Amino acid sequence: MRCLPLCALLPAAAFAQTTAPAAAPVELDRVQVTATRLPETARDVPASVSVIERDDGRVDTLGAALSERLTTVPGLLARDRRNYAQDEQISIRGFGTRASFGIRGVRLYLDGVPATMPDGQGQVSHMPLAFARRIEILRGPFSVSYGNASGGVIQVFTDDPASPGSMRATAAYGSDAARRVSFEANDRGDALGWLAGAQHFATDGFREHSAAERNTLHGKLAFDAGATRATLVVDALAAPNAQDPGGLDRDQFARDPAQAAPTSLLFDTRKSVDQRQLGAVVEHDARIGTLRAMAYAGRRDVEQFLAIPVGTQRNPLSGGGVIDLGAPYSGIDVRWTSREAPLQWVAGIAWDRQRQDRRGYENFVGDRLGVRGALRADQTDRVDAFDPFLQATWRANDAWSFSAGVRHSRVRFRSDDHYITADNPDDSGRLDYSATSPVLGANWRANDAVSFYAAYGEGFETPTFNELQYRSDGGSGLNFALNAATTRSAEAGMKVSRGGLRTELALFRAQTDDELTVGTSAGGRTTFQNAGHAQRTGLELSGAVPLGDAWEAEFALTWLDAHFTDGFLACAGVPCTSPSVPVPAGTRIPGIPRTAAQAALRWGGDIGWHARIEGLYVGAVPVNNFGDERAAAYAVFGASAGYGFVAGDGDGRVFLAIDNLGDRTYAGSVIVNESNRRYYEPAPDRGFTVGVEWRWR
């Protein structure tokens, strides 16, 4: 493994990376990083971070899901739902588990372009993972410096144009007729470089009614004129008719994990997505600092057929069972960085916006189900966020450094209802949220190998537009009673780096006011409520240990106690228009295992034979607010082996990977607080993947 939690930290400079000069292994911890938006050595940054490089031994996979790469990262739970209509399930330190689709509570970026919208709703389906050279994860207090819904931050950075030019082709085939083919070419001259890539992925699906297809295009154009640098990045996704098998209740899961929910078959549930986006960054170096400007724009179009019963849609307030969504989005980030020692600082502004032209239709016509029917909803939703920020680092001496920052966020929601009838009132409304998020950190370098740090931050998370959509009292307009959740988090840790040995220990506590959770569910409408106070306390331990003779071990251990510290009322069934069942204080927050452990043993290098075996343990997971039902704990193992070779002007590799060696039946993910108690999303049984890669120089 070439890079672990101490190797680098989350860069804020989106497309331009600072590369440290080559050094002996003992000097790897001196790599320049920008977790606090300022260049610092990894050991001097008061934050918990993990970095995953392409050549760290985790590439012998199908390459279709981000979760395949996010192994041995403490505090992070990345679960491939094997449901490509709903995206992956990602949480960091217990933030993000309430998402029934997409990703919430965690900020996502692709080459610096936000993959999380201003309301906090994100997705990773459009990310060209075949071209991802580096994935960076920031956890803890310093993540609040990225604004709304920053329970953690994940950035994916793709390849840059390089000289000499090269071409790379990859193909992989696995169980359930899963296949991926990708191609990338790039070159760079003195001032201009370019990169172009394409990927096709398709699968018949592990479960019934779970076939999917994704096609992505990716390109970069880079210009370097010395003091001024510019990069243009374009990405596109086409994912037609991804089938949605839905969740299973406990009896269905025990009887046949590979089945689809009966209602999914009845209504032919599916989702189609088209997305295009363009991002550009310009940097200019002056004598006293650097000016950086980033701008992006894109559009995401979604058509989704849901399994909402016909009888439920008879309710005049129902929005139907088909979603037709067109969502253009755009934003800018401008910042000035001063690097005058001993005080360095960065100041900037970020502005992001999204518009959603949303229409709802019945999912039936007469006796025909799973087809677009009559119009039932027509609205335009807008959300924008404006965030000025300031951060600074002061190096008092060779041992001590102090960091501080503040970000003020204003998030505005506006909904204009165009579907108004005698029985369906005007649901238009607007709602504003604002918060100031400070962060403080200190780092003490005890010696060249050991450093200690502490940090404190205050963040917030607004409801997403989907969570604001309906009021529990049945009235019109947005849910004006819903507050943003606010979190105070503290962390202390130790980092050790000597030669190839890397370890990191972190202790943390996050206390949240106005925790967001499900309120009511009736008539096809789900509402949300604030559940009072919640607390997440945990410990993370991770590292890499060289064992000699090309052997290396890595591990990540997480213990996390996440519970509601206030009692509240919740709904226990459908329909439910008024929460009436008590949830006692001390109840665990659903979707969060108390313990998780990951470990891997790797042998070999890029050329010649290599092998890897890894294991994952996840403790029992409560699936609803009451804690009366849980997904069982599980331990699974996987192994891979391959051979890398050089021939003429190119190099390549072949590999074989086997997942779930023990053929274990378990729930790989859960749908928290699913109103029909269909909580369980089964993981596949034992499966294989074979692949080949070739690169021409």
Number of C-alpha atoms within 10 A of each C-alpha: 22 15 20 24 25 27 22 27 29 26 24 18 22 23 24 19 13 12 9 12 9 9 11 7 13 14 15 23 23 19 21 23 26 19 27 27 24 23 21 18 20 24 29 24 32 31 30 30 26 25 23 27 19 19 14 17 23 18 15 25 23 23 25 23 23 22 16 16 23 21 23 26 29 31 28 23 26 21 20 21 24 25 24 25 27 20 21 24 27 27 23 25 28 28 22 24 23 26 22 18 16 18 25 29 30 26 30 25 21 24 20 24 26 20 22 23 24 31 27 22 22 24 22 21 24 25 25 27 22 25 23 20 15 19 22 22 28 27 24 29 31 34 28 31 27 20 29 33 31 29 30 27 24 23 24 24 23 23 19 22 22 15 13 10 16 18 17 19 19 20 20 23 21 19 20 16 14 21 22 23 21 23 20 21 20 23 19 19 15 9 11 16 20 21 22 20 22 20 23 18 21 20 21 17 22 22 22 17 23 24 24 24 20 23 20 24 21 21 22 22 20 23 18 16 11 9 11 15 18 20 22 19 24 18 21 21 21 19 23 18 21 25 27 29 28 27 27 27 15 16 10 17 22 12 9 12 24 21 20 21 20 15 15 22 20 13 21 20 27 28 22 20 21 19 20 18 20 18 24 23 24 20 22 16 14 11 9 11 16 17 19 22 20 23 20 21 19 18 18 18 17 17 19 21 27 22 22 21 19 16 9 18 20 13 15 15 19 20 23 31 27 29 21 19 20 20 18 18 21 22 22 19 20 18 20 18 22 18 17 11 11 11 15 19 22 21 19 18 17 20 19 22 20 21 19 21 17 17 21 25 22 27 29 20 12 7 6 12 18 22 16 19 18 13 15 20 22 17 19 18 20 21 23 21 23 19 21 19 21 20 22 21 26 16 17 12 9 10 14 17 21 21 23 21 23 21 23 18 23 18 22 18 21 19 22 17 19 14 17 15 10 7 9 17 15 16 19 18 17 16 16 14 16 17 20 18 24 22 24 21 24 22 24 21 18 12 10 15 17 16 22 22 24 22 25 24 24 25 28 25 27 24 26 20 21 13 21 22 22 21 23 21 11 13 13 18 21 22 24 14 12 19 18 21 22 22 25 20 24 22 25 22 21 21 24 19 23 15 14 17 19 22 21 25 19 23 17 21 23 24 19 23 20 20 22 23 22 22 22 26 23 19 21 19 19 21 22 22 25 19 22 18 21 25 23 21 19 20 21 23 20 26 24 25 17 17 14 8 8 11 17 19 19 23 22 24 20 23 20 20 18 26 19 24 21 18 16 19 17 21 22 20 16 14 17 18 19 15 18 13 13 14 19 15 15 14 18 26 28 26 27 29 24 18 19 24 23 22 21 21 21 24 19 19 17 17 14 12 16 19 20 21 18 20 19 19 16 20 17 18 24 25 27 24 26 20 14 8 16 18 21 13 15 16 16 18 20 19 20 23 19 21 18 19 14 14 9 7 9 14 17 19 20 19 21 20 21 20 21 20 15 12 13 15 17 21 21 19 25 30 25 25 24 20 20 14 19 21 27 26 27 26 21 23 18 16 16 21 20 21 22 19 18 19 18 15 15
